[in-house]
Amino acid sequence: MKAWIMTVCMMLSLCAVPVSAAGYGQGKARDAQNRPADAAAFQEEYAASGACAFTDDPQRILLTFDQGYENGYTATILDTLREKGVRAVFFLTGDYAKREKALVQRMIDEGHCLGNHGMKHRALPTLPPAETEEEIMSLHRYVLDEYGYEMQYFRPPCGEYDADALKTVQSLGYRTVFWSAAHVDWLTDQQPEPFHALERLTEMAHPGAIYLLHSVSETNAQILDDLIDNLRAAGYTV
């Protein structure tokens, strides 16, 4: 399991970014709507390439979970989402789609959206277009054949992108979904303290926010119920 944790490269800082590529980050500076300025600039620049960092509805906050490997908390997260009547997006790697069939089927059965996180979680800017297509469409075909589900949203592994990669993803019929709110939740042996994590994530709320969360996080599983309540209390639809 430890070897797989290393290979999925879930820590953004561990992914080597080629000179011609960019590693996405929402940034710390905020605009008048509490939106991260870097995320807003990214969306303005790349919206025509089918990429987004915010939802289309400013009243809507979208919860997304990256599924690189299973750490025992996804079922609890799904329980909370079901109890709260929330539909989330789960971005699957190929390994997760193949190993965790019961959980993936549950996501589908309970009305969640499956997103494509790459068959092998490869950094797109390092790949020629033909390999980019294979990285995305091989997982697309597998999920369609195995689960009868056709994915339409893609999240670049490690948040790495360049203009050509975004255009290739768009040509495959996908929309590329980044994020505008996230915290350091993927270090399983250094989990954030729940009270402070909840406070920080609540303070990040803004119109059209897309939250990036990882289901390997014990803290996320503990605070998700309260986070949903806090976002709704702030007037957002979740």
C-alpha positions as semicolon CSV with decimal commas, in nm:
position;residue;x (nm);y (nm);z (nm)
1;M;0,000;0,000;0,000
2;K;0,282;0,242;0,085
3;A;0,433;0,187;-0,259
4;W;0,100;0,267;-0,422
5;I;0,061;0,580;-0,210
6;M;0,388;0,705;-0,351
7;T;0,298;0,623;-0,711
8;V;-0,040;0,795;-0,713
9;C;0,144;1,125;-0,658
10;M;-0,140;1,283;-0,468
11;M;0,078;1,551;-0,316
12;L;0,087;1,832;-0,567
13;S;0,434;1,932;-0,458
14;L;0,576;1,595;-0,555
15;C;0,478;1,625;-0,920
16;A;0,760;1,758;-1,133
17;V;0,631;2,037;-1,356
18;P;0,797;2,076;-1,697
19;V;0,917;2,424;-1,788
20;S;0,638;2,462;-2,046
21;A;0,369;2,349;-1,802
22;A;0,202;2,506;-1,501
23;G;0,110;2,360;-1,166
24;Y;-0,234;2,489;-1,076
25;G;-0,301;2,662;-0,745
26;Q;-0,592;2,880;-0,641
27;G;-0,362;3,133;-0,473
28;K;-0,399;3,319;-0,144
29;A;-0,507;3,667;-0,257
30;R;-0,884;3,720;-0,252
31;D;-1,114;3,946;-0,448
32;A;-1,418;4,135;-0,318
33;Q;-1,627;3,814;-0,337
34;N;-1,369;3,614;-0,138
35;R;-1,275;3,427;-0,456
36;P;-0,907;3,335;-0,498
37;A;-0,763;3,582;-0,746
38;D;-0,542;3,325;-0,919
39;A;-0,836;3,091;-0,972
40;A;-1,041;3,376;-1,119
41;A;-0,758;3,472;-1,353
42;F;-0,715;3,110;-1,459
43;Q;-1,082;3,073;-1,544
44;E;-1,084;3,394;-1,744
45;E;-0,784;3,281;-1,946
46;Y;-0,883;2,920;-2,010
47;A;-1,264;2,913;-2,012
48;A;-1,261;2,894;-2,392
49;S;-1,058;2,573;-2,360
50;G;-1,329;2,410;-2,153
51;A;-1,155;2,457;-1,818
52;C;-1,312;2,593;-1,501
53;A;-1,222;2,672;-1,142
54;F;-1,575;2,775;-1,036
55;T;-1,924;2,642;-1,089
56;D;-2,151;2,811;-1,342
57;D;-2,396;2,901;-1,062
58;P;-2,262;3,156;-0,810
59;Q;-2,501;3,024;-0,544
60;R;-2,371;2,668;-0,587
61;I;-2,075;2,517;-0,406
62;L;-1,951;2,190;-0,550
63;L;-1,775;1,928;-0,341
64;T;-1,524;1,715;-0,531
65;F;-1,312;1,426;-0,409
66;D;-0,998;1,289;-0,573
67;Q;-0,988;0,910;-0,551
68;G;-0,630;0,792;-0,593
69;Y;-0,650;0,503;-0,349
70;E;-0,876;0,381;-0,071
71;N;-0,796;0,455;0,293
72;G;-1,116;0,341;0,459
73;Y;-1,305;0,672;0,478
74;T;-1,498;0,684;0,152
75;A;-1,794;0,487;0,289
76;T;-1,826;0,733;0,579
77;I;-1,807;1,025;0,336
78;L;-2,077;0,866;0,122
79;D;-2,292;0,811;0,431
80;T;-2,270;1,180;0,517
81;L;-2,344;1,293;0,163
82;R;-2,650;1,068;0,154
83;E;-2,775;1,193;0,492
84;K;-2,730;1,555;0,382
85;G;-2,877;1,507;0,034
86;V;-2,557;1,625;-0,135
87;R;-2,433;1,512;-0,476
88;A;-2,056;1,529;-0,519
89;V;-1,803;1,458;-0,794
90;F;-1,555;1,174;-0,742
91;F;-1,251;1,185;-0,971
92;L;-1,128;0,830;-1,021
93;T;-0,790;0,699;-1,127
94;G;-0,782;0,377;-1,325
95;D;-0,650;0,181;-1,029
96;Y;-0,933;0,302;-0,807
97;A;-1,197;0,221;-1,068
98;K;-1,061;-0,133;-1,094
99;R;-0,992;-0,204;-0,726
100;E;-1,290;-0,042;-0,554
101;K;-1,585;-0,161;-0,758
102;A;-1,836;-0,170;-0,473
103;L;-1,761;0,188;-0,373
104;V;-1,768;0,313;-0,731
105;Q;-2,101;0,141;-0,790
106;R;-2,234;0,297;-0,472
107;M;-2,130;0,642;-0,597
108;I;-2,330;0,583;-0,913
109;D;-2,629;0,433;-0,734
110;E;-2,650;0,729;-0,494
111;G;-2,649;0,986;-0,772
112;H;-2,294;1,117;-0,757
113;C;-2,091;1,218;-1,061
114;L;-1,785;1,019;-1,164
115;G;-1,496;1,220;-1,300
116;N;-1,187;1,109;-1,489
117;H;-0,852;1,152;-1,309
118;G;-0,646;0,960;-1,564
119;M;-0,594;0,589;-1,612
120;K;-0,241;0,600;-1,471
121;H;-0,247;0,947;-1,309
122;R;0,009;1,078;-1,557
123;A;0,098;1,446;-1,591
124;L;-0,055;1,556;-1,921
125;P;0,204;1,819;-2,019
126;T;0,465;1,544;-2,037
127;L;0,262;1,345;-2,290
128;P;0,217;1,380;-2,666
129;P;-0,148;1,421;-2,776
130;A;-0,190;1,052;-2,865
131;E;-0,080;0,945;-2,515
132;T;-0,298;1,210;-2,354
133;E;-0,593;1,070;-2,542
134;E;-0,508;0,716;-2,430
135;E;-0,461;0,825;-2,068
136;I;-0,811;0,976;-2,063
137;M;-1,008;0,759;-2,301
138;S;-0,881;0,422;-2,180
139;L;-1,033;0,503;-1,841
140;H;-1,340;0,647;-2,010
141;R;-1,393;0,320;-2,196
142;Y;-1,327;0,106;-1,890
143;V;-1,582;0,291;-1,675
144;L;-1,835;0,284;-1,957
145;D;-1,788;-0,090;-2,014
146;E;-1,767;-0,189;-1,647
147;Y;-2,028;0,042;-1,494
148;G;-2,234;0,166;-1,788
149;Y;-2,138;0,522;-1,690
150;E;-2,009;0,783;-1,935
151;M;-1,778;1,039;-1,775
152;Q;-1,756;1,398;-1,899
153;Y;-1,540;1,584;-1,645
154;F;-1,163;1,557;-1,612
155;R;-0,923;1,667;-1,339
156;P;-0,555;1,683;-1,438
157;P;-0,332;1,469;-1,218
158;C;-0,131;1,684;-0,977
159;G;-0,306;1,993;-1,118
160;E;-0,056;2,006;-1,404
161;Y;-0,166;2,159;-1,732
162;D;-0,065;2,359;-2,035
163;A;-0,271;2,518;-2,309
164;D;-0,221;2,229;-2,551
165;A;-0,323;1,968;-2,293
166;L;-0,643;2,160;-2,212
167;K;-0,732;2,179;-2,580
168;T;-0,670;1,806;-2,622
169;V;-0,896;1,729;-2,326
170;Q;-1,165;1,953;-2,474
171;S;-1,135;1,779;-2,813
172;L;-1,218;1,451;-2,638
173;G;-1,553;1,590;-2,523
174;Y;-1,442;1,660;-2,168
175;R;-1,458;1,968;-1,950
176;T;-1,151;2,018;-1,727
177;V;-1,242;2,089;-1,365
178;F;-0,989;2,250;-1,133
179;W;-1,086;2,402;-0,795
180;S;-1,104;2,724;-0,595
181;A;-1,089;2,592;-0,236
182;A;-0,860;2,327;-0,090
183;H;-0,650;2,245;0,214
184;V;-0,361;2,011;0,289
185;D;-0,565;1,698;0,356
186;W;-0,376;1,427;0,167
187;L;-0,093;1,362;0,417
188;T;-0,245;1,067;0,598
189;D;0,013;1,072;0,878
190;Q;-0,016;1,450;0,927
191;Q;-0,388;1,515;0,926
192;P;-0,508;1,868;1,007
193;E;-0,680;1,918;1,338
194;P;-1,056;1,894;1,272
195;F;-1,166;2,218;1,440
196;H;-0,913;2,431;1,253
197;A;-0,972;2,248;0,924
198;L;-1,346;2,310;0,950
199;E;-1,289;2,676;1,034
200;R;-1,050;2,723;0,743
201;L;-1,269;2,548;0,486
202;T;-1,575;2,743;0,602
203;E;-1,387;3,072;0,568
204;M;-1,292;2,980;0,211
205;A;-1,655;2,979;0,092
206;H;-1,727;3,204;-0,205
207;P;-1,968;3,224;-0,499
208;G;-1,935;2,921;-0,727
209;A;-1,666;2,754;-0,517
210;I;-1,533;2,415;-0,618
211;Y;-1,385;2,237;-0,318
212;L;-1,102;1,990;-0,373
213;L;-1,101;1,724;-0,103
214;H;-0,934;1,384;-0,072
215;S;-1,124;1,087;0,061
216;V;-0,808;0,943;0,219
217;S;-0,842;1,212;0,486
218;E;-0,974;1,113;0,828
219;T;-1,026;1,480;0,907
220;N;-1,247;1,530;0,602
221;A;-1,462;1,235;0,705
222;Q;-1,499;1,382;1,055
223;I;-1,589;1,739;0,955
224;L;-1,788;1,691;0,634
225;D;-2,127;1,699;0,806
226;D;-2,049;2,029;0,980
227;L;-1,888;2,177;0,670
228;I;-2,201;2,118;0,466
229;D;-2,410;2,276;0,742
230;N;-2,181;2,578;0,758
231;L;-2,185;2,634;0,382
232;R;-2,563;2,611;0,374
233;A;-2,590;2,849;0,671
234;A;-2,385;3,095;0,469
235;G;-2,655;3,088;0,200
236;Y;-2,502;2,849;-0,051
237;T;-2,653;2,548;-0,221
238;V;-2,434;2,241;-0,173
